[in-house]
Amino acid sequence: MAKSNNIAATVIGYTQRNGSVNGNPRFILHTTDGDYTTQSDSGCNYSVRNDFDRASESAPVSAVLNTTRAGYVFGWDLV
């Protein structure tokens, strides 16, 4: 059984959630297929705002979301 999934999605926005107990940011990524929550204390949380804002200036953001079996995003690659 795979430990993670790769989901191709078009990200249309994000919402910042309360930080983790360690003070790291968390986000809800809004896609055309539904919402995905980033994993607590994941390194990708620091790139969400920067990557999305930069990429969304020219077009909708196409990305591959790396998710855990529980459905939390722990990484993403812009396409």
Secondary structure as UniProt FT lines:
FT   STRAND          4..17
FT   TURN            21..22
FT   STRAND          26..31
FT   TURN            32..33
FT   STRAND          34..38
FT   TURN            40..41
FT   TURN            43..44
FT   HELIX           45..55
FT   TURN            56..58
FT   STRAND          61..68
FT   TURN            69..70
FT   STRAND          73..78
//
